Each structure stands twice: as C-alpha cells, then as structure tokens.
Amino acid sequence: MAFFTISGVDAACYCCFTKKNNSKKTHNPKMLDRKQILIIVAGTINFIPVFGLLSRTGPAKMYGLAKQQPTEELLLRHRSALFGVLGGFMIYSAFKPALRPAAKLCGLASMVSFLLLYMGSSTGLSAEMSKVVKFDILGILATVASSITIIW
C-alpha cells in the first residue's frame, strides 16, 4: 500500500529507492516498541514544565502559586529548564538503548523524590499540586513498566 507516488511508482518513502538505479529496496521501517513508547510518555511528562520558560508567570500558574518574588520566579524558571533537560534526555534515550538505564534512574529519582516530598507536606498545597502528583505517578508507572520484560 503506497503512501505517495514518485515518478509514477508507488512508494512508502524516499528511502526505498537508490539514486543510482532507481530500483526499489526492501522497505522495513522500524516502528517504536512498547518500551520506547513508555519511556517517551515518561519523558514527555518530565518535559512539559519546560514551557514555563516561555513566560515569567508560566511556572506560577502551572503550580497554582500567587505572585512570586523575582528570586522565586528565577528558581521556578530554572526548575523548568532542568525538567526540560531531564525530559529531553528520557525521550532521547528511547532511541539510544545504552542511555535508558541512566535516563530511567534520573527520571525515577526526580518523580519519586517529588512524590515523597508531597506526601510529607500535604497541608496548604494548591489544587494544581495534586495534578502534578497524578502526572508524576503516571510517569513512575510508565518508567517502571518500560523496564518490565516479562509482560512484552
């Protein structure tokens, strides 16, 4: 089944052809496996706060905080940048198997530590924080599930 046509010849993609003789190669695209998808899910959850860098009030809105001082704003934006690095690393590791153990360990350390801190100080926290916790639990489950080989 062709996705498009090149010079009247049906093809799945340009990689199916050589430039020398225009003959069709065997096309076998690599699809993402379940483990990669789970790591990408966990990485995306960690990456989302990076969008807080785009505005000065983004991180405060994300966590349901009142107007903060410039120092607090800087710290929250820095936190967003670090999550961008962590999430990007996890997503990148989905395509580089040698990096997966380190990425999973870093991701789990971040999410589990936040979960433990949340459980230890549950009074006076905003409703948005419970949403963050739910996403972190999803990220933890995705990361752990990507390590389980018995299921798949």
N, C-alpha and C positions, 0 to 999 in steps of 0.2 A: 504494500500500500504506500503510495507516494505522498510526500508532504508538499512537494513542488516539482516543477519540470525545468530541466536545464537543457537547452538546445533540443527540445523535443524528446528528451529521455527522462523518464520518471526517476526520481532520486529521493532518498531520505535526507541527505545533507551533502554539502560540498566535499566532505571528507571521503565520500565514496568514489571519488574519481582521481585519477592521476593526471598530471599535466602533460606527460609525455604521450600517452596513447589514448587518453580519454576513456579508458576501459573501467568498468565498474569493479571496485574492490568489494570484498566481503564486508558488509556493514554489521558491526556488532557494538552498538552503543552501550556504554556502561551506565546502568541505572543505579541510583542510590539504594543501598540496602537499608534495612530497618535500623540497624545500629547507627548508621550515618544520619538518618533522619532524626533519631532521638537525640543525638549529640547536637544537631543543628537546632532542634527545638530548645534544648537547654541553653545553648549559646545565644539564641535569639532572646530568650528571657533575660539573660545577663546583659545583652547588648542594648535593649530598649532604653535604659536610662541615659544613654549617650545623647539622646535627643534633648536632654536638659541643657546641653551646652549651647543650644541654639538661642536661648533667651535667658535673661537674668532671673526671671520668675519661674522658669520651667521646673527646676527641681523642687521649689517650694510648693508649687501646685501639685506636682506628682506625689508628694508625701503629705499633702494637706497641712502645710505649715503656714503660720501667719507671716507677715512681712518680716524678713530677717535682716540682720546687720550685714554690712559688707563682708566681714570675716566669715560669717556663716554662709553667705552666698558663695564666696570663693571656695569654701570647703565642700559644699554640695556640688558645685560645678566640677571640682576636682574628682569627687566621688563618681560623677557621671563619666568623666574621662577614663577613670580606672575600670569602670564597668564596660566601657567600650573596648578597652584593650582585652579584658578577660573574655567578653562575649565573642570578640573577633578571633581570639586565639582558639576558643572552643569550636567555632564554626570552621576555621581553617583546619583544625585537627580532624574534622570529619573526612577530609580529603588526604590527610597525611597520617596514616595509621601509627607511625612511630611516635607522634606527638600526643596521641589520645590519652595515654595514662597520665601524663603531666597535666593536660587540659582538664581531664575529669577530676583529678585531685584538686586542682586550683578552684574549679567551679564548685565542687562539693564543699571545700573548706569555706568558701565565701557564703554559700547559701545556708549551710548548716550553722555557721557561726552567727549569721543574722537571725536565724530561727531561734537559736538558744538565747541570744540577747533579747529578742522579742518576748520569749516565754519568761525571762527573768524580770522584765519590767513592763508588765501589761497594763499598768494603771496610767491614765492620762494620755494614751496614744490616740492618734486620729484614726478615723474610719478607713482612710486611704492606706494606712499601715497594714490593716488586715488583708487588703487586696494584694499588697506586696508579699505578705506571708503566703497567701494562697498560690501566687505565681512561683515563689521560691520552692514550695512543696512540690509543685508540678515539675519544676526544674530538677529537683533532687530525684524525683521518681524517674524522670526521663534519663538522667545521667546514670542512675543505678541500673535501670532496665537496659541501657546500651551496653552494659558490662556483662549481662547475663547471657551466656551462650547456650544454655540448656533449652531455653524457650524457642529459639530460632535456629 
